[in-house]
Amino acid sequence: MSAFADRIWYGADRGAALMRAALAPVSAFFRAAGAARGALYDAGVFRAHAGPIPAVSVGNLTVGGTGKTPVASWLTAELRARGARPAIVLRGYGDDEPLVHGRLAPGIPVIVDPDRVAGIARAAAGGADVAVLDDAFQHRRAMRAADIVLVSADRWPAHARLLPAGPFREPLSALGRATLAIITRKSAGDAEVARVRAALAREAPALPVAVMHLRLGALHDDAGPMEPLAALAGRPVLAISAVGDPDAFAAQLAAAGARVRAAAFPDHHAFTVADAERLARSLASEERPVCTLKDFVKLHALWPRQAPPLWYVSQLPNVETGRDAIEAILSALLRARATPT
């Protein structure tokens, strides 16, 4: 997201409040349009299409920053470990997503198609027996066996305002379509997780809820052996990110003991040679450039050869609570392979 949008959605100053008020009529129209579309699907006027293999969506209610890509890749790995032949199907918003999936889940097919129904069919034709849909909660045209909705404890707003006055794509009532909610946290503490859990319980008391900690993995630079994250302790680090929640990434590096200076770009930013050169020139003595995997797949080919190496870290999901609810979805998908949805 841009810094301007970030200020509107999360700013506490009077200017941000005035901008949210000015955008409220647009958000009301956005809500009405979404409700009308949902009603047409609920009434069967708009039809959901069954695919040749069962599908599960990993999506969210807000724009960016919840960890959809690492969780979707984790889910495919769990399915493969249980004997399934999963494929990841995504719209392909930004060139980074399929490249990230390729690194997180090597060997698992990644199908890019804005038509999720066609993408599922392509996955089946390629030998997959279950499809994991990355960022598809709002894509109701493709029928699925389960809907997993991620919500971030790191940036849970005080009010669930819809776009463009807030980050929400749908109101909290949309949780009624979900099979499972997963609260993700990067640097958020137990109090923030409890606040989100309470909000979900008020809106959808019967919805199962799990909690995942997205922790940083080891350091990689594509040139030599990886290093433990502990290698950053006490070191100056330039945290480069073009993700939905750059503050959480910087906080994770700081929690590892790094002395962090942040260089944040809008989500899905298309890095240029000029960007890479400017970042490299800005490095202070002994400062190590570290970015997310999502940024590394775009930035490393542009990185100046004479500059210090560019390192990256991945977000590794760890289930803290709700493992039984996740296992129930995995088991249902494995059973559904014999009876396509």
C-alpha positions as CSV (number, residue, x, y, z in Angstrom):
1,M,0.0,0.0,0.0
2,S,1.1,3.6,-0.5
3,A,2.1,5.9,2.4
4,F,-0.9,8.0,1.6
5,A,-3.3,5.1,1.9
6,D,-1.6,4.0,5.0
7,R,-2.1,7.4,6.6
8,I,-5.8,7.5,5.6
9,W,-6.5,4.0,7.0
10,Y,-4.5,4.1,10.2
11,G,-3.7,7.7,10.9
12,A,-4.9,9.2,14.2
13,D,-4.5,12.9,13.3
14,R,-7.3,15.2,12.3
15,G,-6.2,15.3,8.7
16,A,-6.6,11.5,8.4
17,A,-10.0,11.7,10.1
18,L,-11.2,14.3,7.6
19,M,-10.0,12.3,4.7
20,R,-11.8,9.2,6.0
21,A,-15.0,11.2,6.4
22,A,-14.7,12.6,2.9
23,L,-14.3,9.0,1.5
24,A,-17.2,7.6,3.5
25,P,-19.8,8.0,0.7
26,V,-17.5,6.1,-1.7
27,S,-17.1,3.3,0.9
28,A,-20.9,3.2,1.3
29,F,-21.2,2.7,-2.4
30,F,-18.5,0.0,-2.3
31,R,-20.3,-1.8,0.5
32,A,-23.6,-1.6,-1.4
33,A,-22.1,-2.9,-4.6
34,G,-20.4,-5.8,-2.8
35,A,-23.6,-6.7,-1.0
36,A,-25.6,-6.7,-4.2
37,R,-23.0,-9.0,-5.9
38,G,-23.1,-11.3,-2.9
39,A,-26.9,-11.5,-2.9
40,L,-26.9,-12.5,-6.6
41,Y,-24.5,-15.3,-5.8
42,D,-26.6,-16.4,-2.7
43,A,-29.7,-16.4,-4.9
44,G,-28.1,-18.4,-7.6
45,V,-28.4,-15.7,-10.3
46,F,-24.6,-15.6,-10.4
47,R,-23.4,-19.2,-10.5
48,A,-20.4,-20.8,-8.8
49,H,-18.7,-23.3,-11.0
50,A,-17.5,-26.6,-9.7
51,G,-14.1,-27.7,-10.9
52,P,-12.7,-31.2,-11.7
53,I,-10.7,-31.2,-8.5
54,P,-11.5,-29.8,-5.0
55,A,-10.2,-26.4,-4.1
56,V,-9.5,-24.4,-1.0
57,S,-9.1,-20.6,-1.0
58,V,-6.6,-18.7,1.2
59,G,-7.8,-15.1,1.3
60,N,-8.5,-12.2,3.5
61,L,-10.9,-9.3,4.2
62,T,-8.3,-6.6,4.0
63,V,-5.8,-5.3,1.5
64,G,-2.3,-6.9,1.9
65,G,-0.1,-7.8,4.9
66,T,-1.8,-10.9,6.3
67,G,0.6,-13.6,5.0
68,K,-1.5,-15.2,2.3
69,T,1.5,-16.3,0.2
70,P,3.5,-18.1,2.9
71,V,0.4,-19.7,4.4
72,A,-0.9,-20.9,1.0
73,S,2.6,-22.4,0.2
74,W,2.6,-24.0,3.7
75,L,-0.8,-25.5,3.1
76,T,0.3,-27.1,-0.2
77,A,3.3,-28.6,1.5
78,E,1.0,-30.0,4.2
79,L,-1.2,-31.5,1.5
80,R,1.7,-33.0,-0.4
81,A,3.1,-34.5,2.8
82,R,-0.2,-36.3,3.2
83,G,-0.1,-37.9,-0.3
84,A,-2.0,-35.2,-2.3
85,R,-0.8,-33.7,-5.6
86,P,-1.6,-30.0,-5.0
87,A,-1.2,-27.0,-7.3
88,I,-1.3,-23.3,-6.4
89,V,-3.7,-21.2,-8.5
90,L,-3.5,-17.5,-8.4
91,R,-4.6,-14.4,-10.3
92,G,-1.0,-13.2,-10.7
93,Y,-1.3,-9.7,-9.3
94,G,2.4,-8.7,-9.6
95,D,5.2,-10.8,-11.0
96,D,6.6,-11.6,-7.5
97,E,3.8,-14.0,-6.4
98,P,4.5,-17.0,-8.7
99,L,8.3,-16.6,-8.2
100,V,7.9,-16.6,-4.4
101,H,5.7,-19.7,-4.5
102,G,8.4,-21.4,-6.7
103,R,10.9,-20.8,-4.0
104,L,8.7,-21.6,-1.0
105,A,7.2,-24.8,-2.4
106,P,9.6,-26.1,-5.1
107,G,8.1,-28.8,-7.3
108,I,4.5,-27.7,-6.7
109,P,2.9,-26.4,-9.9
110,V,1.9,-22.7,-9.9
111,I,-0.9,-21.8,-12.3
112,V,-1.4,-18.1,-13.1
113,D,-4.8,-17.3,-14.5
114,P,-7.2,-14.4,-13.7
115,D,-10.0,-16.8,-14.4
116,R,-9.8,-19.1,-11.3
117,V,-12.2,-21.6,-12.8
118,A,-10.0,-22.0,-15.8
119,G,-6.9,-22.1,-13.6
120,I,-8.3,-25.0,-11.6
121,A,-9.1,-26.9,-14.8
122,R,-5.5,-26.3,-16.0
123,A,-4.2,-27.6,-12.7
124,A,-6.2,-30.7,-13.0
125,A,-5.1,-31.2,-16.6
126,G,-1.5,-31.0,-15.4
127,G,-2.0,-33.9,-12.9
128,A,-3.0,-32.0,-9.7
129,D,-5.8,-33.5,-7.5
130,V,-6.4,-30.5,-5.3
131,A,-6.0,-26.7,-5.9
132,V,-5.0,-24.1,-3.4
133,L,-6.3,-20.7,-4.4
134,D,-4.1,-17.8,-3.3
135,D,-6.2,-14.7,-2.6
136,A,-9.6,-15.9,-3.7
137,F,-12.0,-15.3,-0.9
138,Q,-13.8,-12.6,-2.9
139,H,-13.7,-14.7,-6.1
140,R,-17.0,-16.6,-5.6
141,R,-17.2,-17.8,-9.2
142,A,-15.0,-20.8,-8.4
143,M,-16.6,-23.3,-6.1
144,R,-14.4,-24.6,-3.3
145,A,-14.5,-27.1,-0.5
146,A,-13.2,-24.7,2.1
147,D,-12.5,-21.0,2.6
148,I,-9.7,-19.9,4.9
149,V,-9.6,-16.2,5.8
150,L,-6.5,-14.7,7.2
151,V,-6.6,-11.6,9.5
152,S,-3.5,-9.9,10.8
153,A,-3.0,-9.1,14.5
154,D,-0.2,-6.7,13.5
155,R,-2.5,-4.2,11.9
156,W,-6.0,-4.7,13.1
157,P,-7.7,-1.3,12.8
158,A,-10.0,0.2,15.4
159,H,-12.9,0.3,12.9
160,A,-13.6,-2.0,10.0
161,R,-13.9,0.6,7.3
162,L,-14.3,-0.4,3.7
163,L,-12.2,0.8,0.8
164,P,-11.2,3.5,0.1
165,A,-11.7,4.9,3.6
166,G,-10.2,1.8,5.2
167,P,-8.3,-1.4,4.2
168,F,-11.3,-3.7,4.2
169,R,-12.5,-5.3,1.0
170,E,-15.6,-6.7,2.7
171,P,-17.3,-6.1,6.0
172,L,-16.7,-8.5,8.9
173,S,-20.1,-10.1,8.2
174,A,-18.5,-11.8,5.2
175,L,-16.9,-14.1,7.7
176,G,-20.2,-16.0,7.5
177,R,-18.9,-17.6,4.3
178,A,-15.6,-18.7,5.8
179,T,-14.7,-22.2,7.0
180,L,-11.8,-21.1,9.2
181,A,-10.2,-17.9,10.3
182,I,-6.5,-17.8,10.9
183,I,-5.1,-14.9,12.9
184,T,-1.5,-14.3,11.7
185,R,1.0,-12.4,13.7
186,K,4.6,-11.3,12.9
187,S,5.6,-9.0,15.7
188,A,2.2,-8.6,17.5
189,G,1.9,-9.8,21.0
190,D,-0.7,-11.8,22.9
191,A,-2.8,-8.8,23.7
192,E,-3.2,-7.9,20.0
193,V,-4.1,-11.5,19.1
194,A,-6.7,-11.5,21.9
195,R,-8.2,-8.3,20.6
196,V,-8.6,-9.7,17.1
197,R,-10.0,-13.0,18.4
198,A,-12.6,-11.1,20.4
199,A,-13.7,-9.1,17.3
200,L,-14.1,-12.3,15.3
201,A,-16.0,-14.0,18.1
202,R,-18.5,-11.1,18.2
203,E,-19.1,-11.2,14.5
204,A,-18.9,-15.0,13.8
205,P,-19.1,-16.9,17.2
206,A,-19.3,-20.3,15.5
207,L,-16.4,-19.8,13.2
208,P,-13.3,-21.9,14.1
209,V,-10.2,-19.8,14.7
210,A,-6.5,-20.7,14.6
211,V,-3.4,-18.6,15.3
212,M,-0.2,-18.7,13.2
213,H,3.1,-17.0,14.0
214,L,4.9,-15.9,10.9
215,R,8.5,-15.9,12.0
216,L,11.6,-15.0,10.0
217,G,13.7,-17.9,8.6
218,A,17.4,-18.0,7.9
219,L,19.3,-15.4,5.8
220,H,19.9,-16.2,2.1
221,D,21.8,-14.4,-0.6
222,D,21.7,-16.8,-3.5
223,A,25.5,-16.8,-3.6
224,G,26.7,-18.8,-0.6
225,P,25.5,-20.7,2.4
226,M,22.7,-19.4,4.4
227,E,23.3,-17.7,7.7
228,P,21.2,-17.9,10.9
229,L,18.9,-15.0,11.7
230,A,21.0,-14.5,14.9
231,A,23.8,-13.2,12.7
232,L,22.0,-9.9,12.5
233,A,22.2,-9.3,16.3
234,G,23.8,-6.0,17.0
235,R,24.4,-5.3,13.3
236,P,23.1,-2.3,11.3
237,V,20.5,-3.5,8.7
238,L,18.7,-1.7,5.8
239,A,15.3,-3.3,5.8
240,I,14.0,-3.2,2.2
241,S,10.4,-4.0,1.7
242,A,7.5,-3.5,-0.8
243,V,4.9,-5.4,1.2
244,G,1.5,-4.8,2.7
245,D,2.9,-4.2,6.2
246,P,6.5,-3.0,6.1
247,D,6.5,-1.9,9.7
248,A,5.9,-5.5,10.9
249,F,8.9,-6.7,8.8
250,A,11.2,-4.0,10.3
251,A,9.9,-5.0,13.8
252,Q,10.7,-8.6,13.2
253,L,14.3,-7.7,12.2
254,A,14.6,-5.5,15.3
255,A,13.3,-8.3,17.5
256,A,16.2,-10.4,16.1
257,G,18.6,-7.8,17.5
258,A,19.3,-5.9,14.3
259,R,19.7,-2.1,14.3
260,V,17.1,-1.3,11.6
261,R,16.9,1.5,9.1
262,A,13.8,1.0,6.9
263,A,13.4,1.6,3.2
264,A,9.7,0.9,2.5
265,F,8.1,1.0,-1.0
266,P,4.4,0.6,-2.0
267,D,3.1,-3.0,-2.0
268,H,4.1,-4.9,-5.2
269,H,6.4,-2.1,-6.2
270,A,8.2,-2.8,-9.5
271,F,11.8,-2.1,-8.6
272,T,14.0,-0.4,-11.2
273,V,17.8,-0.3,-11.7
274,A,17.7,3.2,-10.3
275,D,16.0,2.0,-7.2
276,A,18.6,-0.7,-6.7
277,E,21.5,1.7,-7.3
278,R,20.0,4.3,-4.9
279,L,19.5,1.7,-2.2
280,A,23.1,0.3,-2.6
281,R,24.6,3.9,-2.5
282,S,22.7,4.6,0.7
283,L,24.3,1.8,2.7
284,A,26.3,2.9,5.6
285,S,29.5,1.2,6.7
286,E,28.9,-2.4,7.6
287,E,25.2,-2.0,7.0
288,R,23.6,-5.2,5.6
289,P,20.8,-4.9,3.1
290,V,18.0,-7.4,3.9
291,C,14.7,-7.7,2.1
292,T,11.7,-10.0,2.1
293,L,11.6,-13.0,-0.4
294,K,8.8,-11.2,-2.2
295,D,11.1,-8.3,-2.9
296,F,14.3,-10.4,-3.5
297,V,12.8,-12.2,-6.5
298,K,12.4,-8.8,-8.3
299,L,15.4,-6.9,-6.8
300,H,18.3,-9.3,-6.9
301,A,18.8,-9.2,-10.7
302,L,19.0,-5.4,-10.5
303,W,21.4,-5.3,-7.5
304,P,24.8,-3.7,-8.3
305,R,27.6,-6.3,-8.5
306,Q,30.0,-4.0,-6.6
307,A,27.6,-3.5,-3.7
308,P,27.4,-5.7,-0.6
309,P,25.3,-8.8,-1.2
310,L,21.5,-8.5,-0.9
311,W,20.1,-10.9,1.6
312,Y,16.5,-12.1,2.1
313,V,14.4,-13.8,4.7
314,S,11.2,-15.8,4.3
315,Q,8.1,-15.8,6.6
316,L,7.8,-19.3,8.1
317,P,4.3,-20.2,9.4
318,N,4.1,-21.9,12.8
319,V,0.7,-23.0,14.1
320,E,0.2,-21.8,17.7
321,T,-3.4,-22.7,18.3
322,G,-6.2,-24.3,16.2
323,R,-4.2,-27.2,14.7
324,D,-7.3,-29.4,15.0
325,A,-9.4,-27.0,12.8
326,I,-6.6,-26.9,10.2
327,E,-6.3,-30.7,10.2
328,A,-10.1,-31.0,9.7
329,I,-9.8,-28.9,6.5
330,L,-6.8,-30.9,5.2
331,S,-8.7,-34.2,5.9
332,A,-11.8,-32.9,4.1
333,L,-9.7,-31.9,1.1
334,L,-8.0,-35.3,0.9
335,R,-11.4,-37.1,1.1
336,A,-12.9,-34.8,-1.5
337,R,-10.3,-35.8,-4.1
338,A,-12.4,-38.8,-4.9
339,T,-15.5,-36.7,-5.3
340,P,-14.8,-33.4,-7.0
341,T,-16.6,-30.3,-5.7
